[in-house]
Amino acid sequence: MPTRPVGRTGLRLPLLGFGAAPLGNLYRPIDDQRARETLRAALEAGLNYVDTAPYYGFGLSEIRVGEVVRDFPGTIVSTKIGRLLVPAAVASDRLRHGFRSPMPFEPMFDYSADGVLRSHEASLERLGLDRVDMIYVHDIGRLTHGVLHEQRLRELDEGGGWRALRELKEAGAVSAIGIGVNEVEICLELIERAPLDIILLAGRYTLLEQTALDTLLPRCVEKDISVVIGGPYNSGILAGGRNYNYGPAPEAVIDRARNLSRICARHNVALGAAALQFVLAHPAVTSVVPGLASPEEVRETLARAAAPIPASLWAELKQEGLLHPDAPTPDREMPEIAA
């Protein structure tokens, strides 16, 4: 699997990584055996970057990730801070915060120095690892916090959250620090004043929407901040589903996805393949981490990444106004990924 650098850290990520939110029973339960088989299939195929978080299944994803990656030395692991897990009475695996997890915890926001260090320590315990390679500040921004946005930023600034993250990096406990978010605005705000090596951006640079193209991505290139793309299918609408942005897709989004699919079909290209390969063409992008829930999805992802796509497809998408006219598109110089 070809790799790309993470800023100036010396760390390198494979072009394809593994988004481990589904291993936390995102929307639907997956049994332990199926979870292990899925991650093992991905690691054996070379997707040796795994992104998880305490929030994913309230610890369940981290536990399942750790059970497998401990058998695969050299796997790159990222997790997140920003939510502490507090004990809670849980009667079943009913849907909570989007997860069908029976883990007896509830998430509580805390971006302070104490919250960072406690979250990091708890993650290592659940993972069963001595260290993780990267830590993202999870879901900071107005999209998540609304009127409490400034308060959460103060926890990072005045409350010492950034200081704690810098100290973890300086001590060698992690190799890179960044933010993992679903909005461009907070990235633009923090890129100028926070010690970011990397940004995990979910859903805002995809075949469906390129809101990050004019402002954020060029600034990341200038500052040598790497970008990992999460949610390359915009919650499923670009892979045959009906969801967008973690909910039912609006009619306008469905129509746009239908038009994208129609043009892809005219060029004998699956929409999912175009969506996956498109994001990797931008020079700011280091890796893409689709959420994977089965060995079959792992194999499908590899097939999508390796599928031949003619330049005429990208040209027609731009001509039809379905792709930003300045968006970089894959060419023959990109490293090939074997299915």
C-alpha atoms as a printed R data frame, in Angstrom:
    type eleno elety resid chain resno       x       y       z
1   ATOM     1    CA   MET     A     1   0.000   0.000   0.000
2   ATOM     2    CA   PRO     A     2   1.546   3.347  -1.007
3   ATOM     3    CA   THR     A     3   2.075   5.852   1.815
4   ATOM     4    CA   ARG     A     4   2.232   9.626   2.212
5   ATOM     5    CA   PRO     A     5   3.869  11.769   4.920
6   ATOM     6    CA   VAL     A     6   2.110  13.432   7.849
7   ATOM     7    CA   GLY     A     7   3.455  16.986   7.758
8   ATOM     8    CA   ARG     A     8   6.948  17.178   9.218
9   ATOM     9    CA   THR     A     9   6.420  14.450  11.812
10  ATOM    10    CA   GLY     A    10   8.239  11.604  10.057
11  ATOM    11    CA   LEU     A    11   5.057   9.529  10.239
12  ATOM    12    CA   ARG     A    12   3.611   8.095   7.026
13  ATOM    13    CA   LEU     A    13   0.082   6.853   6.424
14  ATOM    14    CA   PRO     A    14  -1.195   4.408   3.798
15  ATOM    15    CA   LEU     A    15  -3.480   5.914   1.171
16  ATOM    16    CA   LEU     A    16  -6.288   3.730   2.497
17  ATOM    17    CA   GLY     A    17  -6.959   3.461   6.202
18  ATOM    18    CA   PHE     A    18  -9.666   1.924   8.361
19  ATOM    19    CA   GLY     A    19 -12.398   3.980  10.010
20  ATOM    20    CA   ALA     A    20 -13.374   2.064  13.149
21  ATOM    21    CA   ALA     A    21 -16.662   3.791  14.050
22  ATOM    22    CA   PRO     A    22 -18.636   0.755  12.757
23  ATOM    23    CA   LEU     A    23 -16.725  -1.422  15.228
24  ATOM    24    CA   GLY     A    24 -18.457   0.619  17.920
25  ATOM    25    CA   ASN     A    25 -21.821  -0.586  16.549
26  ATOM    26    CA   LEU     A    26 -22.579   2.568  14.596
27  ATOM    27    CA   TYR     A    27 -26.341   2.435  13.879
28  ATOM    28    CA   ARG     A    28 -26.391  -1.360  14.052
29  ATOM    29    CA   PRO     A    29 -24.724  -4.059  16.156
30  ATOM    30    CA   ILE     A    30 -21.808  -6.131  14.902
31  ATOM    31    CA   ASP     A    31 -20.789  -9.163  16.937
32  ATOM    32    CA   ASP     A    32 -17.265  -9.484  18.307
33  ATOM    33    CA   GLN     A    33 -16.195 -12.175  15.857
34  ATOM    34    CA   ARG     A    34 -17.384 -10.185  12.843
35  ATOM    35    CA   ALA     A    35 -15.585  -7.105  14.128
36  ATOM    36    CA   ARG     A    36 -12.320  -9.023  14.527
37  ATOM    37    CA   GLU     A    37 -12.634 -10.586  11.065
38  ATOM    38    CA   THR     A    38 -13.252  -7.196   9.486
39  ATOM    39    CA   LEU     A    39 -10.259  -5.436  10.983
40  ATOM    40    CA   ARG     A    40  -8.003  -8.431  10.437
41  ATOM    41    CA   ALA     A    41  -8.966  -8.531   6.749
42  ATOM    42    CA   ALA     A    42  -8.150  -4.839   6.429
43  ATOM    43    CA   LEU     A    43  -4.757  -5.111   8.114
44  ATOM    44    CA   GLU     A    44  -3.816  -8.160   6.065
45  ATOM    45    CA   ALA     A    45  -4.689  -6.147   2.933
46  ATOM    46    CA   GLY     A    46  -2.367  -3.294   3.895
47  ATOM    47    CA   LEU     A    47  -4.851  -0.838   5.423
48  ATOM    48    CA   ASN     A    48  -2.555  -0.490   8.403
49  ATOM    49    CA   TYR     A    49  -3.836   2.845   9.688
50  ATOM    50    CA   VAL     A    50  -6.792   2.541  12.075
51  ATOM    51    CA   ASP     A    51  -8.753   5.502  13.399
52  ATOM    52    CA   THR     A    52 -10.916   5.048  16.488
53  ATOM    53    CA   ALA     A    53 -12.281   7.133  19.381
54  ATOM    54    CA   PRO     A    54 -13.702   6.719  22.901
55  ATOM    55    CA   TYR     A    55 -17.025   7.998  21.547
56  ATOM    56    CA   TYR     A    56 -17.360   5.120  19.080
57  ATOM    57    CA   GLY     A    57 -19.561   2.734  20.997
58  ATOM    58    CA   PHE     A    58 -18.482   4.318  24.310
59  ATOM    59    CA   GLY     A    59 -15.224   2.395  24.404
60  ATOM    60    CA   LEU     A    60 -16.335  -0.633  22.395
61  ATOM    61    CA   SER     A    61 -14.481   0.351  19.210
62  ATOM    62    CA   GLU     A    62 -11.205   0.925  21.058
63  ATOM    63    CA   ILE     A    63 -11.462  -2.438  22.820
64  ATOM    64    CA   ARG     A    64 -12.134  -4.265  19.562
65  ATOM    65    CA   VAL     A    65  -9.369  -2.390  17.711
66  ATOM    66    CA   GLY     A    66  -6.855  -3.233  20.422
67  ATOM    67    CA   GLU     A    67  -7.721  -6.930  20.380
68  ATOM    68    CA   VAL     A    68  -6.663  -7.133  16.735
69  ATOM    69    CA   VAL     A    69  -3.882  -4.580  16.266
70  ATOM    70    CA   ARG     A    70  -1.851  -6.112  19.088
71  ATOM    71    CA   ASP     A    71  -1.298  -9.024  16.679
72  ATOM    72    CA   PHE     A    72  -0.132  -6.638  13.928
73  ATOM    73    CA   PRO     A    73   2.972  -4.753  15.125
74  ATOM    74    CA   GLY     A    74   3.565  -1.556  13.191
75  ATOM    75    CA   THR     A    75  -0.115  -0.701  12.783
76  ATOM    76    CA   ILE     A    76  -0.652   3.062  12.997
77  ATOM    77    CA   VAL     A    77  -3.434   3.937  15.432
78  ATOM    78    CA   SER     A    78  -5.158   7.245  16.075
79  ATOM    79    CA   THR     A    79  -7.731   7.983  18.733
80  ATOM    80    CA   LYS     A    80  -9.353  11.141  20.024
81  ATOM    81    CA   ILE     A    81  -9.867  13.343  23.048
82  ATOM    82    CA   GLY     A    82 -12.721  15.663  23.946
83  ATOM    83    CA   ARG     A    83 -15.154  13.246  25.574
84  ATOM    84    CA   LEU     A    84 -14.638  11.347  28.799
85  ATOM    85    CA   LEU     A    85 -16.678   8.222  29.420
86  ATOM    86    CA   VAL     A    86 -18.564   8.305  32.724
87  ATOM    87    CA   PRO     A    87 -20.297   5.251  34.227
88  ATOM    88    CA   ALA     A    88 -23.997   5.006  33.435
89  ATOM    89    CA   ALA     A    89 -26.750   2.449  33.849
90  ATOM    90    CA   VAL     A    90 -27.497   0.905  30.463
91  ATOM    91    CA   ALA     A    91 -30.419  -1.497  30.128
92  ATOM    92    CA   SER     A    92 -29.770  -2.691  26.576
93  ATOM    93    CA   ASP     A    93 -28.021  -1.900  23.320
94  ATOM    94    CA   ARG     A    94 -30.700   0.636  22.351
95  ATOM    95    CA   LEU     A    95 -29.555   3.396  20.014
96  ATOM    96    CA   ARG     A    96 -27.635   6.086  21.904
97  ATOM    97    CA   HIS     A    97 -25.863   8.939  20.130
98  ATOM    98    CA   GLY     A    98 -25.992   6.860  16.951
99  ATOM    99    CA   PHE     A    99 -24.448   3.704  18.477
100 ATOM   100    CA   ARG     A   100 -26.074   0.389  19.445
101 ATOM   101    CA   SER     A   101 -23.565  -0.331  22.195
102 ATOM   102    CA   PRO     A   102 -24.222  -2.037  25.554
103 ATOM   103    CA   MET     A   103 -21.132  -0.430  27.131
104 ATOM   104    CA   PRO     A   104 -22.220   1.120  30.486
105 ATOM   105    CA   PHE     A   105 -20.922   4.630  29.857
106 ATOM   106    CA   GLU     A   106 -22.126   8.033  28.707
107 ATOM   107    CA   PRO     A   107 -19.857  10.590  26.973
108 ATOM   108    CA   MET     A   108 -19.113  13.883  28.717
109 ATOM   109    CA   PHE     A   109 -17.318  16.740  26.943
110 ATOM   110    CA   ASP     A   110 -13.994  17.804  28.460
111 ATOM   111    CA   TYR     A   111 -11.225  19.493  26.449
112 ATOM   112    CA   SER     A   112  -9.154  20.628  29.439
113 ATOM   113    CA   ALA     A   113  -5.633  19.464  30.243
114 ATOM   114    CA   ASP     A   114  -7.010  17.053  32.824
115 ATOM   115    CA   GLY     A   115  -9.572  15.789  30.328
116 ATOM   116    CA   VAL     A   116  -6.900  15.260  27.657
117 ATOM   117    CA   LEU     A   117  -4.618  13.282  29.940
118 ATOM   118    CA   ARG     A   118  -7.396  11.197  31.469
119 ATOM   119    CA   SER     A   119  -8.843  10.426  28.036
120 ATOM   120    CA   HIS     A   120  -5.436   9.455  26.651
121 ATOM   121    CA   GLU     A   121  -4.729   7.151  29.586
122 ATOM   122    CA   ALA     A   122  -8.160   5.500  29.393
123 ATOM   123    CA   SER     A   123  -7.791   4.956  25.644
124 ATOM   124    CA   LEU     A   124  -4.446   3.209  26.094
125 ATOM   125    CA   GLU     A   125  -6.025   0.955  28.706
126 ATOM   126    CA   ARG     A   126  -8.950   0.012  26.453
127 ATOM   127    CA   LEU     A   127  -6.654  -0.508  23.472
128 ATOM   128    CA   GLY     A   128  -4.123  -2.472  25.486
129 ATOM   129    CA   LEU     A   129  -1.304  -0.485  23.849
130 ATOM   130    CA   ASP     A   130   1.692   1.404  25.205
131 ATOM   131    CA   ARG     A   131   1.083   4.334  22.849
132 ATOM   132    CA   VAL     A   132  -0.971   5.609  19.956
133 ATOM   133    CA   ASP     A   133   0.562   7.382  16.992
134 ATOM   134    CA   MET     A   134  -1.872  10.287  16.688
135 ATOM   135    CA   ILE     A   135  -4.466  12.088  18.797
136 ATOM   136    CA   TYR     A   136  -7.265  14.189  17.328
137 ATOM   137    CA   VAL     A   137  -9.335  16.754  19.213
138 ATOM   138    CA   HIS     A   138 -12.781  15.339  18.518
139 ATOM   139    CA   ASP     A   139 -15.793  17.385  17.355
140 ATOM   140    CA   ILE     A   140 -14.604  20.802  18.447
141 ATOM   141    CA   GLY     A   141 -16.588  23.567  16.720
142 ATOM   142    CA   ARG     A   142 -19.974  25.262  16.498
143 ATOM   143    CA   LEU     A   143 -21.528  22.413  14.556
144 ATOM   144    CA   THR     A   144 -21.321  20.239  17.687
145 ATOM   145    CA   HIS     A   145 -21.366  22.769  20.523
146 ATOM   146    CA   GLY     A   146 -23.508  25.658  19.311
147 ATOM   147    CA   VAL     A   147 -23.653  28.383  21.963
148 ATOM   148    CA   LEU     A   148 -21.069  26.510  24.073
149 ATOM   149    CA   HIS     A   149 -18.460  26.735  21.323
150 ATOM   150    CA   GLU     A   150 -16.413  29.497  22.957
151 ATOM   151    CA   GLN     A   151 -16.498  27.712  26.298
152 ATOM   152    CA   ARG     A   152 -15.090  24.553  24.723
153 ATOM   153    CA   LEU     A   153 -12.349  26.547  22.993
154 ATOM   154    CA   ARG     A   154 -11.397  28.094  26.347
155 ATOM   155    CA   GLU     A   155 -10.931  24.591  27.750
156 ATOM   156    CA   LEU     A   156  -8.365  23.945  25.033
157 ATOM   157    CA   ASP     A   157  -6.677  27.340  25.369
158 ATOM   158    CA   GLU     A   158  -6.924  28.586  28.959
159 ATOM   159    CA   GLY     A   159  -7.770  25.160  30.376
160 ATOM   160    CA   GLY     A   160  -4.539  23.702  29.047
161 ATOM   161    CA   GLY     A   161  -5.847  21.200  26.513
162 ATOM   162    CA   TRP     A   162  -3.420  22.262  23.799
163 ATOM   163    CA   ARG     A   163  -0.588  22.402  26.323
164 ATOM   164    CA   ALA     A   164  -1.283  18.810  27.401
165 ATOM   165    CA   LEU     A   165  -1.331  17.644  23.791
166 ATOM   166    CA   ARG     A   166   1.976  19.405  23.037
167 ATOM   167    CA   GLU     A   167   3.540  17.832  26.109
168 ATOM   168    CA   LEU     A   168   2.393  14.351  25.032
169 ATOM   169    CA   LYS     A   169   3.991  14.917  21.641
170 ATOM   170    CA   GLU     A   170   7.222  16.354  23.086
171 ATOM   171    CA   ALA     A   171   7.483  13.367  25.431
172 ATOM   172    CA   GLY     A   172   7.147  10.960  22.476
173 ATOM   173    CA   ALA     A   173   3.826   9.591  23.704
174 ATOM   174    CA   VAL     A   174   2.343  10.459  20.289
175 ATOM   175    CA   SER     A   175   3.865  11.417  16.948
176 ATOM   176    CA   ALA     A   176   1.198  13.841  15.711
177 ATOM   177    CA   ILE     A   177  -1.702  15.893  17.052
178 ATOM   178    CA   GLY     A   178  -4.643  17.400  15.223
179 ATOM   179    CA   ILE     A   179  -8.413  17.798  15.080
180 ATOM   180    CA   GLY     A   180 -11.122  15.421  13.872
181 ATOM   181    CA   VAL     A   181 -14.206  17.370  12.768
182 ATOM   182    CA   ASN     A   182 -17.082  17.616  10.297
183 ATOM   183    CA   GLU     A   183 -16.889  21.337   9.506
184 ATOM   184    CA   VAL     A   184 -14.490  23.604   7.633
185 ATOM   185    CA   GLU     A   185 -14.957  26.735   9.746
186 ATOM   186    CA   ILE     A   186 -13.289  25.435  12.911
187 ATOM   187    CA   CYS     A   187 -10.385  24.125  10.841
188 ATOM   188    CA   LEU     A   188  -9.803  27.597   9.386
189 ATOM   189    CA   GLU     A   189 -10.002  29.069  12.871
190 ATOM   190    CA   LEU     A   190  -7.554  26.666  14.518
191 ATOM   191    CA   ILE     A   191  -5.119  26.221  11.658
192 ATOM   192    CA   GLU     A   192  -3.726  29.692  12.401
193 ATOM   193    CA   ARG     A   193  -3.255  29.317  16.168
194 ATOM   194    CA   ALA     A   194  -3.142  25.675  17.218
195 ATOM   195    CA   PRO     A   195  -0.219  23.213  16.970
196 ATOM   196    CA   LEU     A   196  -1.779  21.061  14.259
197 ATOM   197    CA   ASP     A   197   0.097  18.391  12.340
198 ATOM   198    CA   ILE     A   198  -3.006  16.872  10.796
199 ATOM   199    CA   ILE     A   199  -6.746  17.337  10.278
200 ATOM   200    CA   LEU     A   200  -9.269  14.531   9.951
201 ATOM   201    CA   LEU     A   201 -12.066  16.117   7.928
202 ATOM   202    CA   ALA     A   202 -15.245  14.075   7.534
203 ATOM   203    CA   GLY     A   203 -17.717  14.724   4.749
204 ATOM   204    CA   ARG     A   204 -16.623  18.186   3.655
205 ATOM   205    CA   TYR     A   205 -14.324  17.212   0.806
206 ATOM   206    CA   THR     A   206 -16.001  14.552  -1.283
207 ATOM   207    CA   LEU     A   207 -17.243  13.926  -4.796
208 ATOM   208    CA   LEU     A   208 -20.559  15.384  -3.624
209 ATOM   209    CA   GLU     A   209 -19.256  18.596  -2.051
210 ATOM   210    CA   GLN     A   210 -15.946  20.416  -2.122
211 ATOM   211    CA   THR     A   211 -16.483  23.178   0.458
212 ATOM   212    CA   ALA     A   212 -12.901  22.808   1.675
213 ATOM   213    CA   LEU     A   213 -11.311  23.359  -1.728
214 ATOM   214    CA   ASP     A   214 -11.162  27.145  -1.982
215 ATOM   215    CA   THR     A   215 -10.050  27.958   1.561
216 ATOM   216    CA   LEU     A   216  -8.926  25.134   3.816
217 ATOM   217    CA   LEU     A   217  -6.997  22.743   1.584
218 ATOM   218    CA   PRO     A   218  -4.728  25.384  -0.006
219 ATOM   219    CA   ARG     A   219  -3.904  26.690   3.488
220 ATOM   220    CA   CYS     A   220  -3.053  23.159   4.634
221 ATOM   221    CA   VAL     A   221  -0.631  22.814   1.723
222 ATOM   222    CA   GLU     A   222   0.993  26.149   2.619
223 ATOM   223    CA   LYS     A   223   1.407  25.199   6.294
224 ATOM   224    CA   ASP     A   224   2.357  21.544   5.630
225 ATOM   225    CA   ILE     A   225  -0.626  20.254   7.596
226 ATOM   226    CA   SER     A   226  -1.816  16.880   6.347
227 ATOM   227    CA   VAL     A   227  -5.473  16.016   5.820
228 ATOM   228    CA   VAL     A   228  -7.128  12.653   6.338
229 ATOM   229    CA   ILE     A   229 -10.523  12.345   4.672
230 ATOM   230    CA   GLY     A   230 -13.262  10.617   6.639
231 ATOM   231    CA   GLY     A   231 -16.745   9.919   5.335
232 ATOM   232    CA   PRO     A   232 -15.749   9.771   1.646
233 ATOM   233    CA   TYR     A   233 -19.255   8.520   0.800
234 ATOM   234    CA   ASN     A   234 -21.049  11.274   2.759
235 ATOM   235    CA   SER     A   235 -22.667   8.747   5.138
236 ATOM   236    CA   GLY     A   236 -23.552   6.376   2.303
237 ATOM   237    CA   ILE     A   237 -25.238   8.472  -0.392
238 ATOM   238    CA   LEU     A   238 -22.157   8.008  -2.631
239 ATOM   239    CA   ALA     A   239 -22.091   4.250  -2.120
240 ATOM   240    CA   GLY     A   240 -25.627   3.227  -2.921
241 ATOM   241    CA   GLY     A   241 -27.232   4.331   0.345
242 ATOM   242    CA   ARG     A   242 -29.817   6.985   1.174
243 ATOM   243    CA   ASN     A   243 -28.136   8.726   4.123
244 ATOM   244    CA   TYR     A   244 -26.230  12.002   4.050
245 ATOM   245    CA   ASN     A   245 -24.441  13.691   6.957
246 ATOM   246    CA   TYR     A   246 -25.585  11.017   9.447
247 ATOM   247    CA   GLY     A   247 -29.265  11.245   8.515
248 ATOM   248    CA   PRO     A   248 -31.774  10.848   5.669
249 ATOM   249    CA   ALA     A   249 -30.563  12.695   2.571
250 ATOM   250    CA   PRO     A   250 -32.524  15.766   1.419
251 ATOM   251    CA   GLU     A   251 -34.078  15.522  -2.030
252 ATOM   252    CA   ALA     A   252 -31.574  17.978  -3.522
253 ATOM   253    CA   VAL     A   253 -28.676  15.811  -2.326
254 ATOM   254    CA   ILE     A   254 -30.352  12.671  -3.686
255 ATOM   255    CA   ASP     A   255 -30.764  14.359  -7.068
256 ATOM   256    CA   ARG     A   256 -27.115  15.426  -7.159
257 ATOM   257    CA   ALA     A   257 -25.930  11.946  -6.209
258 ATOM   258    CA   ARG     A   258 -28.218  10.463  -8.863
259 ATOM   259    CA   ASN     A   259 -26.668  12.735 -11.505
260 ATOM   260    CA   LEU     A   260 -23.163  11.809 -10.383
261 ATOM   261    CA   SER     A   261 -24.073   8.136 -10.604
262 ATOM   262    CA   ARG     A   262 -25.618   8.556 -14.052
263 ATOM   263    CA   ILE     A   263 -22.459  10.103 -15.492
264 ATOM   264    CA   CYS     A   264 -20.232   7.536 -13.783
265 ATOM   265    CA   ALA     A   265 -22.319   4.747 -15.303
266 ATOM   266    CA   ARG     A   266 -21.869   6.281 -18.743
267 ATOM   267    CA   HIS     A   267 -18.106   5.811 -18.270
268 ATOM   268    CA   ASN     A   268 -18.496   2.293 -16.769
269 ATOM   269    CA   VAL     A   269 -17.310   3.501 -13.358
270 ATOM   270    CA   ALA     A   270 -19.007   2.723 -10.050
271 ATOM   271    CA   LEU     A   271 -19.961   5.839  -8.100
272 ATOM   272    CA   GLY     A   272 -18.198   4.512  -4.983
273 ATOM   273    CA   ALA     A   273 -14.947   4.050  -6.911
274 ATOM   274    CA   ALA     A   274 -15.046   7.617  -8.211
275 ATOM   275    CA   ALA     A   275 -15.828   8.924  -4.716
276 ATOM   276    CA   LEU     A   276 -12.943   7.042  -3.110
277 ATOM   277    CA   GLN     A   277 -10.322   7.897  -5.708
278 ATOM   278    CA   PHE     A   278 -11.322  11.543  -6.135
279 ATOM   279    CA   VAL     A   279 -10.334  12.681  -2.642
280 ATOM   280    CA   LEU     A   280  -6.833  11.194  -2.898
281 ATOM   281    CA   ALA     A   281  -5.950  13.439  -5.831
282 ATOM   282    CA   HIS     A   282  -5.577  16.584  -3.732
283 ATOM   283    CA   PRO     A   283  -1.976  17.245  -2.599
284 ATOM   284    CA   ALA     A   284  -3.111  18.072   0.941
285 ATOM   285    CA   VAL     A   285  -4.697  14.650   1.412
286 ATOM   286    CA   THR     A   286  -2.578  11.958   3.029
287 ATOM   287    CA   SER     A   287  -5.115   9.178   3.527
288 ATOM   288    CA   VAL     A   288  -8.810   8.310   3.346
289 ATOM   289    CA   VAL     A   289 -10.485   6.256   6.084
290 ATOM   290    CA   PRO     A   290 -13.876   4.851   5.085
291 ATOM   291    CA   GLY     A   291 -15.820   3.180   7.861
292 ATOM   292    CA   LEU     A   292 -15.832  -0.573   7.257
293 ATOM   293    CA   ALA     A   293 -18.181  -3.084   8.855
294 ATOM   294    CA   SER     A   294 -17.373  -6.429   7.205
295 ATOM   295    CA   PRO     A   295 -14.629  -8.294   5.321
296 ATOM   296    CA   GLU     A   296 -16.798  -7.907   2.225
297 ATOM   297    CA   GLU     A   297 -16.661  -4.118   2.596
298 ATOM   298    CA   VAL     A   298 -12.877  -4.327   2.917
299 ATOM   299    CA   ARG     A   299 -12.654  -6.212  -0.378
300 ATOM   300    CA   GLU     A   300 -15.111  -3.816  -2.011
301 ATOM   301    CA   THR     A   301 -13.012  -0.846  -0.869
302 ATOM   302    CA   LEU     A   302  -9.866  -2.311  -2.388
303 ATOM   303    CA   ALA     A   303 -11.692  -2.964  -5.642
304 ATOM   304    CA   ARG     A   304 -12.990   0.601  -5.729
305 ATOM   305    CA   ALA     A   305  -9.528   2.017  -5.072
306 ATOM   306    CA   ALA     A   306  -7.991  -0.067  -7.872
307 ATOM   307    CA   ALA     A   307 -10.734   0.455 -10.473
308 ATOM   308    CA   PRO     A   308  -9.603   2.149 -13.715
309 ATOM   309    CA   ILE     A   309 -11.227   5.557 -14.211
310 ATOM   310    CA   PRO     A   310 -10.894   7.437 -17.508
311 ATOM   311    CA   ALA     A   311  -9.978  11.116 -17.492
312 ATOM   312    CA   SER     A   312 -13.109  11.745 -19.535
313 ATOM   313    CA   LEU     A   313 -15.251  11.074 -16.458
314 ATOM   314    CA   TRP     A   314 -13.714  13.915 -14.474
315 ATOM   315    CA   ALA     A   315 -13.932  16.202 -17.485
316 ATOM   316    CA   GLU     A   316 -17.640  15.524 -17.934
317 ATOM   317    CA   LEU     A   317 -18.381  15.990 -14.224
318 ATOM   318    CA   LYS     A   318 -16.765  19.423 -14.388
319 ATOM   319    CA   GLN     A   319 -18.530  20.265 -17.631
320 ATOM   320    CA   GLU     A   320 -21.889  19.395 -16.034
321 ATOM   321    CA   GLY     A   321 -21.155  21.543 -12.974
322 ATOM   322    CA   LEU     A   322 -21.076  18.524 -10.658
323 ATOM   323    CA   LEU     A   323 -17.425  18.981  -9.713
324 ATOM   324    CA   HIS     A   324 -15.536  22.113  -8.744
325 ATOM   325    CA   PRO     A   325 -13.734  23.360 -11.874
326 ATOM   326    CA   ASP     A   326 -10.418  23.605  -9.997
327 ATOM   327    CA   ALA     A   327 -10.645  20.287  -8.178
328 ATOM   328    CA   PRO     A   328  -7.552  18.093  -8.701
329 ATOM   329    CA   THR     A   329  -8.485  14.749 -10.210
330 ATOM   330    CA   PRO     A   330  -6.622  11.423 -10.304
331 ATOM   331    CA   ASP     A   331  -4.128  10.894 -13.098
332 ATOM   332    CA   ARG     A   332  -1.776   8.177 -14.210
333 ATOM   333    CA   GLU     A   333   0.998   9.431 -11.929
334 ATOM   334    CA   MET     A   334  -0.887   8.440  -8.778
335 ATOM   335    CA   PRO     A   335   0.473   5.296  -7.084
336 ATOM   336    CA   GLU     A   336  -1.568   2.254  -8.004
337 ATOM   337    CA   ILE     A   337  -3.416   0.286  -5.377
338 ATOM   338    CA   ALA     A   338  -3.757  -3.410  -6.058
339 ATOM   339    CA   ALA     A   339  -7.153  -4.957  -5.454
